[in-house]
Amino acid sequence: MIRVEALYRAGRLVRLEAKGHAGSGPKGHDLVCAALSGILPGAFNALEGSYRTLVSPGHVLLEAPEGLLNEHDEAVMHCVTEEIRGIMEASPSHLVLVRKEMP
């Protein structure tokens, strides 16, 4: 299962991390993995700000070191979380999206 954790501060996204493997099909035919593998790096390429990013097998991370995403990038990542939510609704046993609010 892939676990995606979205961390918010004051209602604004500051960190998104995905870990794990979906296991929804054989290697090379896993549609959940393929969807996330397209959505996340594609979104990272659309970001304007300077953020810490990591893309490796089974782990994707976006973190705003200054604490907040700029307005454009927040809109991009809002779209990403909605796309992830849609995949999760279609494959709840292979993907979970967890939203956490920081104090």
VOGU-3710 file (C-alpha; in Angstrom, 3 decimals, decimal comma):
1> mirvealyra> 0,000/0,000/0,000  1,095/3,558/-0,709  0,619/6,039/2,114  0,530/9,705/1,143  0,795/12,157/4,003  -0,114/15,798/3,446  1,059/18,082/6,234  -0,620/21,470/6,625  0,119/24,522/8,753  -2,712/27,032/9,216
11> grlvrleakg> -4,620/25,246/6,448  -1,761/25,549/3,933  0,261/22,636/2,585  3,878/22,558/3,748  4,886/18,935/3,059  3,711/16,016/0,930  5,265/12,579/1,250  4,369/9,282/-0,432  5,881/5,998/0,695  5,388/2,395/-0,250
21> hagsgpkghd> 4,264/0,339/-3,196  0,656/-0,129/-4,286  0,806/-3,797/-5,214  -2,302/-3,430/-7,372  -0,731/-5,414/-10,202  2,473/-7,097/-11,290  5,586/-4,930/-11,643  5,221/-2,850/-14,769  1,420/-3,254/-14,757  0,491/-1,556/-11,486
31> lvcaalsgil> -1,988/1,165/-12,447  -2,027/2,866/-9,028  1,760/3,132/-9,029  1,744/4,344/-12,627  -0,793/7,054/-11,827  1,200/8,403/-8,886  4,454/8,085/-10,814  3,015/10,432/-13,413  1,171/12,859/-11,147  3,808/13,601/-8,510
41> pgafnalegs> 6,962/14,233/-10,585  4,842/16,087/-13,158  3,511/18,384/-10,460  6,977/18,948/-9,043  8,093/20,101/-12,497  5,275/22,688/-12,488  6,379/24,259/-9,202  7,904/27,734/-9,256  9,442/27,913/-5,787  12,562/26,314/-4,359
51> yrtlvspghv> 11,493/23,269/-2,405  13,185/20,163/-1,134  12,122/17,313/-3,399  13,024/13,667/-3,506  11,894/11,095/-6,043  13,174/7,542/-5,581  11,613/4,074/-5,833  8,888/3,844/-3,205  9,442/7,359/-1,841  8,452/10,839/-3,028
61> lleapeglln> 8,794/13,986/-0,926  8,026/17,675/-1,346  8,855/20,023/1,509  8,716/23,802/1,723  11,809/24,721/3,765  10,607/28,283/4,293  7,418/26,871/5,771  4,841/27,610/3,071  4,278/27,069/-0,625  3,754/30,179/-2,715
71> ehdeavmhcv> 0,237/30,805/-4,077  0,845/29,228/-7,504  2,509/26,156/-6,056  -0,200/25,728/-3,444  -2,765/25,624/-6,276  -0,674/23,000/-8,108  -0,401/20,837/-5,003  -4,118/21,249/-4,227  -4,831/19,752/-7,656  -2,379/16,935/-6,885
81> teeirgimea> -4,066/16,082/-3,582  -7,441/16,013/-5,350  -6,037/13,668/-8,002  -4,600/11,434/-5,278  -7,974/11,453/-3,504  -9,632/10,266/-6,721  -7,163/7,400/-7,106  -7,660/6,480/-3,451  -11,442/6,340/-3,892  -10,992/4,003/-6,867
91> spshlvlvrk> -8,383/1,803/-5,122  -8,779/2,189/-1,337  -6,879/-1,018/-0,578  -3,792/0,230/-2,463  -3,561/3,918/-1,561  -4,363/6,062/1,455  -4,152/9,854/1,750  -3,728/11,186/5,274  -4,109/14,883/6,039  -2,384/16,209/9,163
101> emp> -2,538/19,708/10,588  0,527/21,104/12,365  0,056/23,400/15,345
//
